[in-house]
Each structure stands twice: as structure tokens, then as C-alpha cells.
Amino acid sequence: MFPGATALEGRAIREISALAMDAPAAAQSGHSGTAMALAPLGVMLFSRVLRHDPSDPLWSDRDRFILSCGHAVMLQYGLAHAFGYDVQIADLRAFRQAHSRTPGHPEVGVTETVEVTTGPLGQGIADGVGMAIAERILRDDFGPDLVDHRTWVIAGDGCLEEGISHESASLAGSLGLDRLTVFYDDNHITIDGPTELAQHDNAPARFAAYGWHVINVGEQSNDLDVLEVAVRAAVAETARPTLIVIRSHIGFPSPTMMDRREAHGTPFSAAAITEAKALLGVPDEAFHDEPGIAREFAVSLTASREAREAWEARVKEAGAKGVQLLVQLETNGAALIATEPEPFEPGSQVATRKAMQRAMDTFAPQSAGLTAGSADLTDNTGVVLKGALAQGAAHPGGRQIYYGIREFAMGAVMVGQAKHGGLRPAGSTFFVFSDYMRPAIRLAALSHAGVLFVFTHDSVGVGEDGPTHQPVEQLMALRAMPRLHVVRPSDANETLDLVGRFLADVSPPPTALALSRQDIPVYNEADAAASRRGARLGAYVVREHADAAFTMVGTGSEVGHCLAACDELAALGVTTRVVAMPCWRCFDAQPDSYRSDVLRRTIPSVALEAGATLGWTKYVDEALGIDEFGMSAPGPAVFEHFHITPAALVAHVRDRIGVPS
């Protein structure tokens, strides 16, 4: 049934296949068929090839294993259990149950062996590209004695149909990521039925065109020796990433469910499970456990354990270099900032996107783990590492990454870099194109990935490019995402401060930085002092008056409008206060007393922001903004059309407190 398998490997394959049926049946939900079909591949990989040590699951020079088709997560849980990781039968019984260590799709930080959070198909391939980039850069920095591992990804038909796989595979081929291998499980089945319902392209030819090394093992998904030969050929390839195509049969060896769409996402019936277990030769009891399998694999993995111990010895012998590697891995490449950027002149006019380049110029030499790039807008966004080489086969240590016009892939590739460890990725594009990368931003937030998403041209101030390029709803859409810090700095110097904070933080939150295209005022000294005290808290009072009659709250370029309106109202005898709120989520984390002092809800308030007004009433009484798409015209004219001006604020305040015009 499983040619080439040792007795131990055969027992492990059979146990994993059985557990892949038992757990979804107990949960009454889940995916059995793919996990069963890929059990031979998984066991071969973990037994013969993968550089790993169950006694030290987070050993930094381990190979990275990613299950892009995360619905088949019972394969990963079964492998972890069989090879002695901390995944017990009790955990498998709790599959898909509340607070269990075996959720319905892989979640990093929950279960051992899970490197990244996967499930939305295709993103795991891009994560693997990011991890391969991270390994390459660190290997170039520290040498192969200290960094020498590979990235392995299992993907299915759905992963290859999703557009992100095309984006990321094209990038990987262009970069020549030879230490990346993707297994394509070509099982011809989707939830709707045969893949031929919607797909007739030649995936191997497509990957060859991307510049990949392609190996097609055909109908040999159960032959461990054939699979190993293919893997060894991938390892021998030193110029290209490798795609290994495997024609598996979903639900194997079940005569009832094999090659049927129901095997994809429908738990097997009790009769089908009994029938399949009889063919596998395993006891017909739910969650049968054979502890001897893990114990015997512990012995067979002695070489991997010794490799880890030898690596630890080499790190120690490397002295300062070894210490530097460990620190960089521990701190995710945090910046050690001794030199601050030169501040912008008070009263000058500077786009916050221009501050990004000054931040890069100053902080990059002090940030050991920083990588930077753009989805083809590098000069526009200011995410340029001056003097850095472009990442690629010719310059494996290059930290300037040209992602091409591939926003979605860029986002997920950065997640892979961040979760690998040792790197701090920043990637940029226009804010409106955050829509293209939103699923990757979401997984970054879900998995606490320390990624800096730099979005410039953050409002209708984009101007003449018109509504297709003018973000309106994007700020609120991203603010709705749990864990993501959406930051819109009030001026150029505040931008410098907040970028520095992200780079210096040992465990930074996933952050979306929204920066202006147009020039905006740089704070005067007094307002800048308020920014330095409060910007990192998410919101702060820029102008305070004990007898103020009204509070005006702004973000980004609109803070300048609030300040101008404050001055104009003061000339009319109306005393107001101004609050800047660069980050809602940061502000929400502050103590009640601080938030109360900043907002002072005992007096009327209004927010001004060049975007959707939804959500602002959490902080203010009313909001002035834009709740329709923009228009093609010069930026100032667009702002005037939508009343994003100091004059509109003045009129609003006068109307609300009864000051005649």
C-alpha cells in the first residue's frame, strides 16, 4: 500500500490516516480526505528530509514547514503527534473545539510545528517565499555555518488557483529562491467537484515559465522512495525554486470516499471509517494511539538532534557573531537607535510620505533586521534603503526588495519574513491598493506579525488620478481589523517618531502607516512638544484651553485644518481645543482617565477626516468627512468640494454654538 516505507513509517502513515478520519467525525466538521492522501508525503518529509527536532521545536535553524492548504490541518496535527511534538491524543479529540490547541486551520503560536497562520488558500505559498527570503538574507549575513535551512510548502489545487500563488511564484522565480520547495497536491478535486469544472491550465508549464524547477512524480503519491528521490533533486537544485507535482487521490484508501468531492470537506460516516480502517489495518476504534511510534521516531531523529546541538556549538564558537545572530532573532531585528533623524523645520510644508525617506535614511543603518520595498512605487513612497543592494540571486543579502506590481503577494511575503524571525519587513504602495492586499494584512494581524505596511497618497488629496485612486473607506476598513494598528501621523516629525518607535520595538504590532501625498504643515515648537508627549499614546491634546467651548479632532493632514480653524475661531472670540488622534487602537489601550482628559466629552466635539465618517461617534459628537467616492481634479479642489477645509470646521462650530456669521 505504501511502497518504500519502513515499518515505522508505515505505522505512522496508517495512524495519521485514521486520525484524519476520527477527528473531523468527532467534531462533525473538518476535512479528512486531503490529510489521508498526503500522509505518505508528510511522513517521508518529517522522517527523512526535514531538519527538525521535536525536543526543541523553535530551534531557529530548523527547516520551515508550511501547510498552505490549511483545511488539511489534520495532516499537520497527525505528523506532530506521531513525531513526538506536544500534540496529544486529548488535543486531537478536541479538534475544532473551543480553546483547544487544534483549531480548524493552522494558527501560529497555538500548535507546535505551525510556522504561519494559513487557511485562506494560496497565502501559505507566499509566506514560504517570505521565509525563503529571510533565510537567504540571514545566511548571507551570518554564513552557512549559522544559518542553513530550507522552506517546504504543501499546496493544493485551490492554492494554485488563487491569484496570490501566481504573484508569489513569479516573484520567487525571479529571485531564484533555490531553497524553497512547493509540493503541489494535484488531486483534481474541489468542494464543487472535479477541478476541470473551472480549470484546464497546465500548472507545471506555468511554473516552469516562472523560472521554477519542476518535477512531476505522477501517480506515485504513496511511494516514499519516489517522493524522496524528487525531494533530493529539489535539494540539489541551486539556482531555482522547485515545484514537485504529486497526483494524489483524496480520501485514499477509502473505497467509499476516494476521489469524491465529499471527501474534501465532509466528515466520513462511521461505516466509511470502519471500511477504510480495515484496509489500513488499524484498530477500528476512535483515536487509537500507538505511543511506540513517537518513541521510535525520537530514536530515528537522533541525527537531527545532533545537528541542532552541533549548530548550538557553532553559534557559541562564533563569539560576537553568534551573539549578534541570537539577539537579532530574539528581537526580530529591532533597531538600536543612537542617532535620531534631523527634524523638519517648524512651519514648513512637508508631505508625511517624504518624512518616510528621511526615516529610512537615518534608521536603516541602525536596524539590523530591516528589509524594505514596494509594489513598484519605491520612489513615490520613500521606502528606499539608500546604498542597499536589490534582493536576488546575484545579491542574496540584498535588503531592498522589488516586489513588482504584486500588492497581495508583497503583504503575505512580508508576513513570512516576520514570522521567520530576525527580520523587520516594511513594504509600501498607495493606500487605495491596500484593498488588493487586505487578506494578507488580516493574516498579519491574526498572527501578530511585526510588519510595517506603508501606505502613501492617503486621501482624496491624490487629486487628478480620480476616484479609482482616491482612498475614502480604507481608513475605516482597516481600523475595523482587530489587532492592526492603523497610524495616520499629524505631521512629518511625528512620522519620524512613530516609524522609529516601530523599528525599535522588540515585538511591534502589525502596523498600517497612512501618509499624505500633499505637503502639510509641520508643527510649531509648542505643538511638536505635545506630539512628542502623546503621539505614541494614540491621541493627545495639541491645543488646550480650560474654558474651551468646543473640541475639534483630526488625523493626518486634517490636524492642520483643525489648528487653522482654532486660530480663526479664536480671532472671532470662540475658544476651542484641538486633539490629534493618529492611532485609534493605541488610544483605546490607554487608561480611562487619560482618554477622558484628551476627549473631554463634557463639551461639544467634531472630527474632521478626509475619509468615511463611520465609527467616529465613539469619540466625538459628530464627524465631517467623505461618504462617497472622490473626483478627478487637483487635490485642493477636491478637498474644497468635499468641505475638508478649515472654513468648513469654522462654520460647523459657529453653527453648533450659535455664533452668527
Secondary structure, 3 states (H helix, E strand, C coil): CCCCCCHHHHHHHHHHHHHHHHHHHHHCCCCCHHHHHCHHHHHHHHHHHCCCCCCCCCCCCCCEEEECCHHHHHHHHHHHHHCCCCCCHHHHHCCCCCCCCCCCCCCCCCCCCCCCCCCCCCHHHHHHHHHHHHHHHHHHHHCCCCCCCCEEEEEEHHHHHCHHHHHHHHHHHHHCCCCEEEEEECCCECCCCEHHHCCCCCHHHHHHHHCCEEEEEECCCCCHHHHHHHHHHHHHCCCCCEEEEECCCCCCCCCCCCCCCHHHHCCCCHHHHHHHHHHHCCCCCCCCCCCHHHHHHHHHCHHHHHHHHHHHHHHHHCCHHHHHHHHHHHCCCCECCCCCCCCCCCCCEECHHHHHHHHHHHHHHHECCEEEEECCCHHHHCCCCCCCCECECCECCCCEEECCCCHHHHHHHHHHHHHHCCCEEEEEEEHHHHHHHHHHHHHHHHCCCCCEEEEECCCHHHCCCCCCCCCCCHHHHHHCCCCCEEECCCCHHHHHHHHHHHHHCCCCCCEEEECCCCCEECCCHHHHHHHHHHHHHCCEEEECCCCCCEEEEECCHHHHHHHHHHHHHHHCCCCEEEEECCCHHHHHCCCHHHHHHHHCCCCCEEEECCCCCCCHHHCCCEEECCCCCCCCCCHHHHHHHCCCCHHHHHHHHHHHHCCCC
